């Protein structure tokens, strides 16, 4: 009687992603992964791009599952080396946003994520490409690329005070004019940002495209029109409550491929990583081009409070106070007007 051949797993750990240390991950792997079914290797990244190199090696060695242990940047590095191969992507989320893991309804607990990898249920998903760069969650230009650049300049993504500073600076951000060409024709938009979503959220339960599917062969294109300071609290609320597409400042459509022209070169982002490109931007979906380990009992939970939401709330509450002051002043003027009219009527 022949013994079943063991499957192989490679764990690629980014020790500096997010805000949590990864020291306990190797021990959790040893405790959780079923050694009777799997042989595994554990590797640590040492520099930018290292995860991608190691994942390519996994493909060449016909590794069954390659697991990214880190945030969205690490997941992107690993995943882009696995596209159109038989090696499946696994995720142990340990970054600051974890957008793809959240879309896939993976637990944020490392131990529970490892148990899902142990189960090894694998499905095929779409991914996107922007100017030759693969993305698996979202890409875009305008304000979200501006935020990505600011985070990259700061060197870390955790501090709430930094998020608040970015948001404050963002209210001074100048919208741009974009010429967008898709399967239906060419349209001109003045926009605060244009996002292309393969998955529903940026991360941290910020839902830029609440209805996005990673299996339909389309991306959701979100155009956020210019807005003023008094619109910002509503947009922030909608972003975290999965109602953004109902906002009057948001225009959406679905496409397989779009071409965007800008007035000049500028930043784009792919899964939160910024890069400068020329004025022309090309975005396309690659249907069912990557295999991923999924949660077999996935039930999408309602969004939970998180640090970024708290930052939005604190910041926009200050704006709401200004709006309330304006409203109170307006009501005072109305009362004074009525009093004056009464007195004038008695003359």
Residue, then its C-alpha position, 0 to 999 in steps of 0.5 A: x500500500x502506497x503512502x500518499x505524497x505530501x504536499x509542499x508549503x513555503x511560508x514567506x515571512x516579512x518580519x517588518x510588515x505592519x505593526x506586529x512582530x512576527x517572532x511567534x509565527x514559526x512556532x505557530x506554524x510548527x504547532x498548526x500545520x499537519x506534518x502528516x500531510x505537508x512538508x514546509x519551509x519557512x523563509x524570511x525576506x531581507x529586502x524589497x522584492x525578496x518575497x517576489x524572488x522567493x515566490x518565483x523559486x517556489x513556482x519553479x520547484x512546483x511548490x503546492x502553496x506559497x504563503x505570504x505572511x505580511x501585509x498587502x505589499x508582501x501579499x502583492x510581491x508573492x502573488x505577482x510571481x504566482x499568476x498563471x501557475x499551479x502554485x496557490x497563494x495562501x495568506x497569513x495577514x499581519x499588515x496594517x490594512x490586510x485588504x485582500x485577506x479581509x475581502x476573502x473573509x480570512x481571520x486576522x488571527x495567525x493561528x486561525x489563518x494557518x488552520x485554513x491553510x491546513x484545510x487547503x481549499x483552493x479556488x481561482x480568482x481574477x487579478x488586475x494589471x496597471x501599466x504592467x504592474x499586477x494588483x489583486x485588491x485595488x489600484x488607482x490614481x489621484x488622492x489615494x495614490x497621493x496617500x500612498x506616496x505620503x505613507x511611503x515617505x513617512x516610512x510606516x503606516x501605523x500612527x493615527x496622528x499621521x493618518x490625520x495629517x494626511x487627511x488634513x493635507x488631502x482637503x487641499x488636494x487639487x482634483x485633476x481632469x482625466x480622459x477615460x476610455x472603456x468598451x462603451x466610449x471615451x468620457x472626460x471627468x474632473x475627479x478627486x480620484x479614480x480607483x479600479x477595484x478587483x476586491x471590495x476594499x482598500x483594507x481596514x474595512x474601508x470599502x471603496x467598491x462594496x459590490x466588487x467580485x474577484x470572479x466575474x472578469x470585471x473591475x469596478x471603476x470608482x470616480x470620486x468627483x470634487x467635493x468640499x469640506x462639508x461633504x467629507x464626513x459623509x464620504x468618510x462614513x460611506x467608505x466604512x459603512x459599505x454605502x459609498x456607491x450611493x453617494x452623489x459624489x461617486x460615479x461607478x461603472x464596470x469594465x474589463x479594460x480601461x485607458x486613462x489619459x492625464x494632463x501630465x505624469x504622476x503617481x499611481x498605486x497598486x495595492x497601496x504601493x506608489x510608483x510614478x508613471x507617465x500621463x497614460x495609464x492602462x488597466x485591465x483584468x486578467x480572469x481567473x489568473x491566480x489560485x488562492x487558499x480560501x476560507x471554506x466557511x467564510x461569512x462576511x462580518x459587518x465592519x468592525x471599528x478600527x484605527x483608521x476609522x477612528x482617525x477619520x471620525x476624530x478628524x471629520x468630527x472637527x469638521x462637523x463641529x464647524x458645520x454645526x456652528x454654521x448651522x447654529x449661526x444660520x438659525x440665529x439669523x432666521x430668529x433675528x429676521x422674524x423678530x425684526x419682521x414682527x417689530x416692523x409689522x407693529x409700526 
